[in-house]
């Protein structure tokens, strides 16, 4: 009877050991899966970091082209205001140039009329 009791205990421990070995295998598989996920995330982060650097470089180039300090941070509202200011300045320049063109056209018209009148006076 004692032998049977010891045998049952031993069988129970063997079953526990099998369960523990199975759990260890499952945990190792989970660990491998987590390692792969971490590697994928690291690659994803690396690609995004490259994209951020490219966008930052492009932003600096565009700001330099617009005559803005590439390192000074700007809010969207400040950017809109700067754009409106440039647009208004450009429109003012266009208006001045249009006035000058009209003035030159009038001067040319008067000059041509004067020449025509002189020619008419000479031929008559």
LINKAQUI-V407195 format. One record per pair of residues at least 12 apart in sequence whose ideal C-beta (glycine too) atoms are under 8 Angstrom apart, sorted by the first residue. I is the first residue (numbers start at 1). J is the second residue. D is the distance in whole Angstrom. If there is no record, write none. Layout:
# LINKAQUI-V407195
i = [I | I]
j = [J | J]
d = [D | D]
This chain:
# LINKAQUI-V407195
i = [68]
j = [82]
d = [7]
